[in-house]
Amino acid sequence: MCAGLVCTVYGPVDTCFISHTTPPDDCCDFVAVWLDSIYPTTMFPNIDESTSERCGETSRMMRVNIRLRRACYPVVRDNATAPFPPPAEMQAAAEGLLIDANVTWCRVSSGIASGLYVPEGSGCLDFKMVSLGMDRPRGGCAGFTMTILMELEPCCDGCC
């Protein structure tokens, strides 16, 4: 997925990693992926918390977040007559982030469809993008967080 960002306005990111939790907001130019939660489901994408695990009937559903952060957002300048970035800079930054969001979604969806992002031994039955929201700019950095649901095959061998 990270290599696919070479097609974007800002190019590939400096860092791409899997995190155990929400990554810090104190750095720029990265892509982070983290598992939010896992739920049982008998009818994806609905959560069936009251359903007991039944071999072959109950699947697992993972909620995964992907955050891309770029160091490209125009900032307020130390200039009394024109402190705010010109509209053209704001628009260029917004367009760049929208291109990044589109490329990221395309890379993620094609990767899931080809089986790249599921734990070994677990097949992905289905996936759904829940949201893609722009994050607030922070100190010259801006980006977005994408949330996807992935339905995994039921497990009956006692290994999961």
C-alpha positions as CSV (number, residue, x, y, z in Angstrom):
1,M,0.0,0.0,0.0
2,C,2.7,2.5,1.0
3,A,4.6,1.9,-2.3
4,G,1.4,2.9,-4.2
5,L,1.6,6.4,-2.8
6,V,4.4,7.1,-5.3
7,C,1.5,7.9,-7.7
8,T,0.4,10.8,-5.5
9,V,1.2,14.6,-5.4
10,Y,3.5,14.2,-2.4
11,G,5.0,10.8,-3.2
12,P,5.7,8.0,-0.9
13,V,5.7,8.5,2.9
14,D,8.8,8.4,5.1
15,T,7.4,5.7,7.5
16,C,4.9,2.9,7.1
17,F,4.1,0.8,10.2
18,I,1.6,-1.3,12.1
19,S,0.7,0.0,15.5
20,H,-0.8,-1.6,18.5
21,T,-3.0,1.4,19.1
22,T,-3.8,4.9,17.7
23,P,-0.5,6.4,16.6
24,P,0.7,9.7,18.0
25,D,-0.2,12.9,16.3
26,D,3.2,14.5,16.9
27,C,4.8,13.5,13.6
28,C,4.2,13.8,9.9
29,D,4.6,11.8,6.7
30,F,3.6,8.4,7.8
31,V,1.0,5.6,7.2
32,A,-0.1,3.6,10.3
33,V,-2.4,0.7,10.4
34,W,-3.9,-0.6,13.7
35,L,-6.6,-3.1,14.8
36,D,-9.4,-1.3,16.6
37,S,-11.4,-4.4,17.6
38,I,-12.7,-7.8,16.7
39,Y,-16.4,-8.8,16.8
40,P,-18.4,-12.0,16.1
41,T,-20.8,-11.7,13.2
42,T,-23.3,-14.0,11.5
43,M,-24.4,-11.4,9.0
44,F,-21.6,-9.1,7.9
45,P,-21.2,-6.2,8.7
46,N,-23.6,-6.5,11.7
47,I,-22.1,-7.2,15.1
48,D,-23.7,-10.2,16.9
49,E,-22.4,-9.8,20.5
50,S,-25.1,-12.0,21.9
51,T,-24.3,-14.9,19.5
52,S,-22.3,-17.8,20.8
53,E,-19.5,-19.1,18.6
54,R,-21.0,-21.8,16.4
55,C,-18.6,-23.7,14.2
56,G,-19.0,-22.8,10.6
57,E,-21.7,-20.2,11.3
58,T,-20.1,-17.4,13.2
59,S,-17.4,-15.3,11.4
60,R,-15.0,-12.8,12.9
61,M,-15.1,-9.2,11.9
62,M,-12.1,-6.9,12.4
63,R,-12.3,-3.2,12.6
64,V,-9.1,-1.7,11.2
65,N,-7.9,1.9,11.0
66,I,-5.5,3.4,8.6
67,R,-4.1,6.8,9.1
68,L,-2.1,8.8,6.6
69,R,-0.4,12.0,7.8
70,R,1.4,14.5,5.5
71,A,3.6,17.4,6.2
72,C,2.1,19.6,3.5
73,Y,-0.6,21.7,5.1
74,P,-0.2,25.5,4.8
75,V,0.2,27.3,8.2
76,V,-0.4,30.8,9.6
77,R,2.6,33.0,8.8
78,D,4.4,35.5,11.0
79,N,3.2,38.3,8.8
80,A,0.9,41.0,10.2
81,T,-0.5,42.0,6.8
82,A,-1.1,38.5,5.3
83,P,-1.0,35.9,8.1
84,F,-3.2,33.3,6.5
85,P,-2.2,31.1,3.7
86,P,-3.5,32.1,0.3
87,P,-6.6,30.2,-0.9
88,A,-4.6,28.7,-3.8
89,E,-2.2,27.0,-1.2
90,M,-5.2,25.7,0.8
91,Q,-6.8,24.3,-2.3
92,A,-3.6,22.7,-3.5
93,A,-3.1,21.0,-0.1
94,A,-6.7,19.8,0.0
95,E,-6.5,18.4,-3.6
96,G,-3.3,16.6,-2.7
97,L,-4.9,15.0,0.4
98,L,-7.9,13.9,-1.7
99,I,-5.7,12.3,-4.2
100,D,-3.8,10.5,-1.3
101,A,-7.2,9.3,0.1
102,N,-8.3,7.9,-3.3
103,V,-5.0,6.1,-3.9
104,T,-5.0,4.7,-0.4
105,W,-8.5,3.4,-0.7
106,C,-7.8,1.8,-4.1
107,R,-4.6,0.2,-2.7
108,V,-6.3,-1.1,0.4
109,S,-9.4,-2.5,-1.4
110,S,-7.3,-4.2,-4.0
111,G,-4.9,-5.6,-1.3
112,I,-7.8,-7.0,0.7
113,A,-9.4,-8.5,-2.4
114,S,-6.2,-10.3,-3.2
115,G,-5.7,-11.5,0.4
116,L,-2.8,-9.4,1.4
117,Y,-4.1,-7.9,4.6
118,V,-5.5,-10.9,6.5
119,P,-3.8,-13.0,9.2
120,E,-2.2,-16.1,7.8
121,G,-4.6,-19.0,7.7
122,S,-7.7,-16.7,7.8
123,G,-9.4,-15.9,4.5
124,C,-11.1,-12.5,4.0
125,L,-14.7,-13.2,3.0
126,D,-15.8,-9.6,2.6
127,F,-14.8,-6.0,3.5
128,K,-16.5,-2.6,3.8
129,M,-15.2,0.9,4.2
130,V,-16.9,2.4,7.1
131,S,-15.5,5.9,6.9
132,L,-12.7,8.1,5.6
133,G,-12.5,11.3,7.6
134,M,-10.1,14.2,7.3
135,D,-8.1,14.8,10.5
136,R,-7.6,18.3,11.8
137,P,-4.4,20.0,10.7
138,R,-1.7,20.1,13.3
139,G,1.4,22.3,13.0
140,G,1.8,22.0,9.2
141,C,0.6,18.4,9.1
142,A,-2.7,17.1,7.8
143,G,-4.2,13.8,6.8
144,F,-7.1,11.4,7.2
145,T,-8.1,8.2,9.0
146,M,-9.9,5.4,7.2
147,T,-11.9,2.7,9.0
148,I,-12.6,-0.6,7.3
149,L,-14.4,-3.7,8.4
150,M,-13.1,-7.1,7.3
151,E,-15.0,-10.3,7.7
152,L,-12.8,-13.4,8.3
153,E,-13.7,-17.0,7.7
154,P,-15.1,-18.9,10.7
155,C,-12.6,-20.9,12.7
156,C,-13.3,-24.3,14.1
157,D,-9.9,-25.8,14.7
158,G,-9.3,-24.3,18.1
159,C,-6.4,-22.1,16.9
160,C,-8.2,-18.8,17.1
